[in-house]
Amino acid sequence: MRSAVGAVVLLILAPMLSGCFGGDEVIEEEVEMFNFDELCPEGIANNTWYHYSNATDATKVSDVFNGTSVLVGSNAPVCAIGTYYGIGLTTFEPTIGVTSADNLYMTSWGNGDAGSTAIVRCSGLIGMTNVSDYVCEDVYSVFAPVANSNDPYVYVDPWTDRVMKFDMHALLGMTVEWSDNEGESWTGPSVATGWSVQDHQTIASSPYPAVLHPTTWVFCVNGNYPYPVCSTSNDGGLTWGPEVPGAPSNCNSGGLTGHIMGSDNGNFYRGNRGCNGGEGYSIYRSTNGGLTWTEHPLPTETTGTAETWNFEEAQVYPDSEDKVHAMWMGSDNMPYYSYSRDEGDTWSEPLMVAPPIGLNGTGFPVIAAGGPGQVALGYLGDSGGDTWNGYLTVISDAFSPMPLMTTVQVNAWGDPLDTSADCGYNRCGGFGDFNDIIIDQHGRVWFGLAHNVGGEIGIFGAMTIGPSLRGNGTLTELPPGGPTTL
């Protein structure tokens, strides 16, 4: 619904009055604006914001661009409310996944059998009508559990539903196990180590043609080299090829890297510092199953790059039509976003995506994409006095001339995720080095985090209601979560 609730003020110089006095005549011209107040039956929640780039409050400016409203189609606003749901166990560097059976997965460091890494499966969370409907349980149960690792990692193949469990051991080696039945049984371990030091791993798949499996798998690690090193499996993780440079051979990007992602067209993408002495951020693309990589610089000339603990991590995710979306932290410690329609060769002008609430800084960026131009961005933000909250920003039409951003704080006011100094700029409790984010088949975003104040409990940040990121629909309503689910 639209109503005339705003005004554009035009200042016109009036004729000089008699004597030495003069003045300006103020003429107010009403401009039609979208009535956001009618979106939600009980009003917009105090931890939800509708905005455009650069923290421009969409409820206070006109939505008309070139004579036409931009708030149409998938760019139209819908009521949104943020919340979170606990897994009941601690986490560290939470990685997450989702299967087509609507099960969610998260790693839990040291809470499995014999102190192994637990793979927590949350069933009934997607589509529940009561919070009591969902159950989270460790489904990693084998005769001889692999010893707990310092860097646990879980990944779900979107094309085959294979659940992959990676464990690193004292920076010296990595083992791989997998399940094709929602974690009920496991195969492995196989050994996925090479000549490098193993640390800060990331793993993904794509439909790039493989010899013995429907998808090709690639992992990359910080090998303590000037660039990440990567290895490929053509048989679903049973065997792995030699580790190769994850960047051009003369690259000096540094070994730390953001999450790797696979695209429907078979490409692989990851982001980290640029090759030019680590300046700026770049996206690295492989079109041959991870064997070679090319550099594609992001438009960071105007944003700069953060100099924090996770400075090296530009994040990237391809959408369902192989458009590529990227996120990074600028020199002002704010989150920025850009997209590419040509597989990373060129990029749109960057948009600052934080909400209009005056955040002091942000960190731990993650990004996911669903339908064409439909993107979710997750990050931590300091709302004042080292009160660190989880923020989820969704863009339902990134290709609009004025993309509307809907941001929710997944935790309520008075329920911070962390209160330690500079948490978002450093290694911080259960956040470790990174978090994770996914979009399920229904278009709902799930943001993997830790609730450090609550005991480093793993949580899934989400929207109880909001826009779907697969098509033009809205999400089926979920009951609110919060502290009672910890």
Secondary structure, 3 states (H helix, E strand, C coil): CEEEEEEEEEEEECCCCCCCCCCEEEEEEEEEEECHHHCCCCCCCCCEEEEECCCEECCCCCCEECCEECCCHHHCCCCCEEEEEEEEEECCCCCEEECCCCCEEEEECCCCHHHCCEEEEEECCCCCCCHHHCEEEECCCCCCCCCCCCCCEEEECCCCCCEEEEEEECCCEEEEEEECCCCCCCEEEEECCCCCCCCCCEEEEECCCCCCCCCEEEEEECCCCCCCEEEEECCCCCCCCCCEECCCCCCCCCCCCCCCEECCCCCEEEEEECCCCCCCEEEEEECCCCCCCEEEECCCCCCCCCCCCCCCCCEEEECCCCCEEEEEECCCCCEEEEEECCCCCCCCCCEECCCCCCCCEEEEEEEEECCCCCEEEEEEEECCCCCEEEEEEEECCCCCCCCCEEEEECCCCCCCCECCCCHHHCCCHHHCCCCEEEECCCCCEEEEEEECCCCCEEEEEEEEECECCCCCCECCCCCCCCHHHC
